[in-house]
Amino acid sequence: MGYCINHPEIETRYLCMKHNIYLCEHCLECRDPDIYCKFRSSCAIHFISKKGFDSKTQKSLSKEFSVVFLPDDVRIKIPKGTTLLEAAQKADIYVNASCNGQGSCGKCRLILESGTLGNKPTSLLSDREKENGYMLACQTKIADNIVIRIPEETLEKKLKTAGMGVDATQNLAGLVQKFDPMVKKYTLKLEPPTMEDTVSDLERLKRNLRRAKCDTVKMSSGIRVMRQLTQAVRQDNWKVTASVLQKKCSLELVDVRPVSQEEKSLGMAVDIGTTSIVVYLVDMQTGEVLSAASGHNSQSSCGDDVINRIVCSEKKGIKKLQKMALSTINNLAQRALASLAQSHKNIENITISGNTTMVHLLLGIDARHIRREPYIPTISEFPIIKARNMGLKAAHYAGVFVMPGPAGYVGGDIVSGILYTGFHKKADITLFIDVGTNGEIVLGNNEFLMTAACSAGPAFEGGGIRWGMRAEEGAIEKITLNSETFEPDYITVDNKTARGICGSGMIDLLSEMHIKGVLGQDGRFRINPGHPRMTVFNDESAFILEFAKNIDSEEDIIFTQSDIRSLTLSKAAIYAGFTVLLEEVGMDFSMVDQMIITGGFGQYLDIEKAITIGLFPDIQREKFRYMGNSSIAGAYMALLSNTHRQQAIKISDSMTYVDFSSSTRFMEEFTKAQFLPHTESKLFPSVTRSYLNSPYLN
Amino acid sequence: MGYCINHPEIETRYLCMKHNIYLCEHCLECRDPDIYCKFRSSCAIHFISKKGFDSKTQKSLSKEFSVVFLPDDVRIKIPKGTTLLEAAQKADIYVNASCNGQGSCGKCRLILESGTLGNKPTSLLSDREKENGYMLACQTKIADNIVIRIPEETLEKKLKTAGMGVDATQNLAGLVQKFDPMVKKYTLKLEPPTMEDTVSDLERLKRNLRRAKCDTVKMSSGIRVMRQLTQAVRQDNWKVTASVLQKKCSLELVDVRPVSQEEKSLGMAVDIGTTSIVVYLVDMQTGEVLSAASGHNSQSSCGDDVINRIVCSEKKGIKKLQKMALSTINNLAQRALASLAQSHKNIENITISGNTTMVHLLLGIDARHIRREPYIPTISEFPIIKARNMGLKAAHYAGVFVMPGPAGYVGGDIVSGILYTGFHKKADITLFIDVGTNGEIVLGNNEFLMTAACSAGPAFEGGGIRWGMRAEEGAIEKITLNSETFEPDYITVDNKTARGICGSGMIDLLSEMHIKGVLGQDGRFRINPGHPRMTVFNDESAFILEFAKNIDSEEDIIFTQSDIRSLTLSKAAIYAGFTVLLEEVGMDFSMVDQMIITGGFGQYLDIEKAITIGLFPDIQREKFRYMGNSSIAGAYMALLSNTHRQQAIKISDSMTYVDFSSSTRFMEEFTKAQFLPHTESKLFPSVTRSYLNSPYLN
């Protein structure tokens, strides 16, 4: 034994016979002399051959490195050349990575605690950050055994978005009148066979199902149920529970068990969003939501928006993304089940609501043409699928209903929203908006349904905003500025130390800055650069929301000129969408009777301020309704009732999709809406700027 | 090194430290001192511990033996305690074992060439056989490394039963008028999507299917086809072939591929008999039978009849039998495909015809109650099953139609027979008999169908008959006796050296013996025991059909008093069945317009002789029709046409099953029919005995 010539603190048994020096395992593993080995690779090879490493050891030495992720001490072996982001994904650690590893969002910041890494230069990290060991996970390849710390702001935290917990489900009570699940249960007492009554077990069961008004002519049965039948009917003295799955035009006998083995029948409603996934577990007898769970869609590490996800699926295969979404859902279901002390085998009905890309990827269906003109999805109306065929943990025969979606950029989540809010059954003209990454709009009533997507981008969900984040712990969700000093006063989600700013906080901030003169109508800073809150980041002006020292951070929480630009573009896209969609049917805002807003804002969404920045139209405030997560609510309704499932299909079929991507009218309106609140201020008569002649303003 | 104290010819390194003697590996393996080890097991154990065998060696030493099967030199490792029959099954060597290993049929004779075996005493082997190393495979447990020779008569040979080859299929031409397979193909040219026509890929396909008269409202689609859709429609410039599986009340889109990847569509008709399995490969466009293959149902090693098979499935699990049947079918299909140079992926349609037990076991469905009063099958009408779900090698989406069967002992093979012979559509009264192991009878016309099974037993298929065999190479299938000397003159299948006697041969023989006075009307030998052809076997009189010396065998081919008894019981059961079934509807033989005989006899079935022994009624000879394997013919019809599949279901539904198992009338008639030809000789006016006063007769 001796001490490594490169790492004198490490005792090692590897002696180079040629040079008569010791090298530690790290040095033997590292073939790149430029990184830290003082001896050439030829030495290491010589070494290995002299010491007679077996081929297995040699292979593992030359190929794999160990990575430790702190604070949770997650350990993983990783082949050389893997990026840190890929390593984190493999270790099931969900780090923010809005841009899908392109090195453009700067969110996947990790800190190197020990070991050496070769990382590409980036302008997204400040010099101080670089000095402190910060690096972008997606830009860093592993070539050493390393220890990595994941900073607070990079780790994904518990979601606190409105409308996701069981407490939000009280609105659902009474929504469904008659329960009619996909898997219908029949409890039957069969007549035991005699020499005079020798029909087969299956025929005997069918006879009794017919008496219970089940249309057995349309009924088939799977091989699994045929195999269990003989024992099942006899075990409990011919008393059985038969489960029949209702498909589009046929029935399938999916389970037969002795009546004594009957268990609680659960349903699961799933809202699969690009950002987050929500799961409800429902008692199929009472309709009660027994438990709920929500979490980040673990596909997030492949990019914030659907386009990035599709690109990722094309590059790395759909299966990768499918697996990520499935594991998120299965884990959430497991968590919700654990709180009920129930097994996944009791889940017999599942409904899934999500945008077109999300459901395609979840089902492993090619989504590539959604992002290419003319933007065609593979499927719009899905058949009833068996849970086991798509990888969801549930009863093996559980039926899955996927909410249909009318277009590539208007999906089942919007159909769910219509189903839940019910405006498709009323004469009132409704303008419906789901503010997510895409900004889907529906205009209509009981006579027509027009829809469009307006590429709002993920700004309101924190994407593309330097300190933007979702409505998680520590997100600034409400903010006011002092009219004179512009000192901010804010509230964070759960009153935790500020970690960033979420959608409702950004609307507040933009509105305050606009009203109070910090910004001009063109969205540019009017405030004096010498203001104590002003700083410069990457050659841009930026407003400091919170100083690093107050929040025990390396960096101030800032709001840059680029962030303002991103938000302004988003709000302009949505407003332009409203305008052009109304125009399509010869209407204007004055004819709108109701304005429904859904989506994952924080609970403090301030409609008034949203109007102030020109996101929503300046119409009577009582016309506005914020309805939280309408996608999961619609999924819940479809879970319990075939009427609602059929209605969803009808809604989807009756929606007319308007494509804005090549509309010059949309581009005109979009350009006009990029002012605060709008180039035509007469459209926003109630918005007045109230700023004083502050010494800080130019 | 030293020499084993038990086997002085073997050099060994295993020295017992305690006794200071050498033992070879064989001795160490053998823990049973009574068999051949002179040293107690305690010594062997002592040995192993002293020499420090590693646990793996010790385990293998104490657990496995090598068995070599000649003449094909098949080698296999077998745990101690396994029977030779089980070893042969594991090695995929199909030895005759009519009684399912109960030690009662004496057919699984094997010859020990080297090594030692501990076998139970049996009266089924002659002393000479025992001396020559013969043993019953099912009664012999392996406790040594051994070499076994499989004698000619034990190995199963190529079937030559009538109606199984392609040459027998000429009768099928023109049987099916309109082809309507389960999997229907649509070749379509879709319109490429545009910004004005943005429906999803699936909706676009459905639109075109609707134009091609496919009822897409009833159509669902599996997840697999949804996953392949996007690429499939675009690959060949929107020209596709869509395959739609027609189920009972719904359709399923099962495959979409670019038109250039379209391949020949094949169908497979399978007749799964208790004894043998026949496979036809059919061109689904022309209806032509392209190739055929037949072989033994490899379940045969679990017993000759359905009862033994059910018992075996209860003891050893259904999966074992299911696997045997599946591998037989898959192997036959492979053979048939090879002759066409086609892949199993081209098989898109499959029909299966078999008795109720066979199809239950093939599908892995519990059959145990078929053998218990009131004899209830699990399923009588089967849904369309996917080939992949049942383990058949075919296109993954291939549909499988299983012929429905009305009762536990009257199955889909009989329904197939009716479908093929078509008497259910005519006014003529038909009596239909399938002489297999069970003897199923149908009486009826276009107004009624009565059916019964009469437990004839497997005698006509060679079961329970010492030299009985199926119509394979070397089976005596035609035989006459010299009227004076009683010297036999016979023909064998393929003119090969005689190996035994098959059904048609036995009918000939029994008839000859009866007519010529060798037997009395009671079926007992009247011939002088001193006749050169007479011998004694197991204390019974027996007639020598062929001397051992003429056929290079250890044993004469004989026909014993027990064999005659078995045959007489079988023919009596069938005749009694006819009588009682006619009685049930107030009819007698004179009212029968047509008598159809099907089943696996050799090609020389002599109706006249069958009447002579009282198997068939003494009615006009022109009423008889022998129709070969009607089960496969019916399966062929159902393969091509939905009309025929639906007709099969109707036939099965309309059949009334009469149970003979507790019928006193059947027992009375059965007893009366045990004479040759019958106790009431007036029932057989045309049968006269022609024997001379031979000096050999008592």
Contacts between the chains, C-beta under 8 A, distances in Angstrom:
chain1	res1	chain2	res2	distance
A	193	B	374	5.1
A	193	B	376	4.8
A	194	B	374	5.8
A	195	B	373	7.0
A	195	B	374	4.6
A	195	B	659	6.2
A	195	B	662	7.0
A	197	B	374	7.9
A	198	B	374	5.3
A	198	B	375	6.6
A	198	B	376	6.0
A	198	B	407	6.5
A	198	B	408	7.5
A	198	B	657	6.7
A	198	B	659	7.4
A	199	B	376	7.7
A	199	B	380	7.0
A	200	B	376	6.3
A	200	B	377	4.7
A	200	B	378	6.1
A	200	B	379	5.5
A	200	B	380	4.0
A	200	B	381	8.0
A	201	B	369	7.7
A	201	B	376	6.2
A	201	B	377	7.4
A	201	B	378	4.8
A	201	B	379	7.3
A	202	B	378	6.4
A	202	B	379	4.7
A	202	B	380	7.1
A	202	B	381	7.6
A	203	B	380	5.7
A	203	B	381	7.3
A	217	B	249	6.6
A	218	B	248	7.7
A	218	B	249	4.6
A	218	B	250	7.6
A	220	B	247	6.2
A	220	B	248	5.7
A	220	B	249	7.8
A	220	B	250	7.9
A	220	B	383	3.9
A	220	B	384	7.2
A	221	B	383	5.5
A	222	B	383	7.9
A	222	B	389	7.5
A	223	B	363	6.3
A	223	B	364	7.3
A	223	B	365	7.9
A	223	B	385	5.8
A	223	B	389	5.1
A	223	B	390	6.0
A	226	B	363	6.7
A	226	B	365	5.1
A	226	B	378	6.5
A	226	B	379	5.6
A	226	B	382	7.8
A	227	B	363	7.6
A	227	B	364	5.4
A	227	B	365	5.4
A	227	B	366	6.9
A	229	B	365	7.5
A	229	B	366	7.4
A	229	B	378	5.3
A	229	B	379	7.5
A	230	B	365	7.4
A	230	B	366	3.8
A	230	B	368	6.8
A	230	B	369	6.1
A	230	B	378	4.6
A	231	B	366	6.4
A	234	B	369	7.9
A	247	B	220	6.2
A	247	B	250	7.3
A	248	B	218	7.7
A	248	B	220	5.6
A	248	B	250	7.6
A	249	B	217	6.6
A	249	B	218	4.6
A	249	B	220	7.8
A	249	B	249	7.1
A	249	B	250	5.2
A	250	B	218	7.6
A	250	B	220	7.9
A	250	B	247	7.3
A	250	B	248	7.7
A	250	B	249	5.3
A	250	B	250	3.9
A	363	B	223	6.3
A	363	B	226	6.7
A	363	B	227	7.6
A	364	B	223	7.4
A	364	B	227	5.5
A	365	B	223	7.9
A	365	B	226	5.1
A	365	B	227	5.4
A	365	B	229	7.5
A	365	B	230	7.4
A	366	B	227	6.9
A	366	B	229	7.5
A	366	B	230	3.8
A	366	B	231	6.4
A	368	B	230	6.9
A	369	B	201	7.7
A	369	B	230	6.1
A	369	B	234	8.0
A	373	B	195	7.0
A	374	B	193	5.2
A	374	B	194	5.8
A	374	B	195	4.6
A	374	B	197	7.9
A	374	B	198	5.4
A	375	B	198	6.6
A	376	B	193	4.8
A	376	B	198	6.1
A	376	B	199	7.8
A	376	B	200	6.3
A	376	B	201	6.2
A	377	B	200	4.7
A	377	B	201	7.4
A	378	B	200	6.1
A	378	B	201	4.8
A	378	B	202	6.4
A	378	B	226	6.5
A	378	B	229	5.3
A	378	B	230	4.6
A	379	B	200	5.5
A	379	B	201	7.2
A	379	B	202	4.7
A	379	B	226	5.6
A	379	B	229	7.5
A	380	B	199	7.0
A	380	B	200	4.0
A	380	B	202	7.0
A	380	B	203	5.7
A	381	B	200	7.9
A	381	B	202	7.6
A	381	B	203	7.2
A	382	B	226	7.8
A	383	B	220	3.8
A	383	B	221	5.5
A	383	B	222	7.9
A	384	B	220	7.2
A	385	B	223	5.8
A	389	B	222	7.5
A	389	B	223	5.1
A	390	B	223	6.0
A	407	B	198	6.5
A	408	B	198	7.5
A	657	B	198	6.7
A	659	B	195	6.2
A	659	B	198	7.5
A	662	B	195	7.2
